[in-house]
């Protein structure tokens, strides 16, 4: 009953951010992510280092426009 003191945010098991103030959040710019499926996890810790996690799966689409080159008219 101590309350949350920090939240660690991970993408594909790599910690990418730690937030120590309410509201605990992280903004992920998916334009820099590789296309495909990724797991985003939030782990909330209290002052005694007890923790709980929540995860979700996100699919990042390839938004690179195709390139077209004409070699002859």
ABEGO torsion letter per residue (X at the ends): XAEBABBBBBBGGBBABBBABOBBBBBBBAAABBBEBBBBBBBBBBAAGBBBBBBBBBBBBBABBBBBBBABX
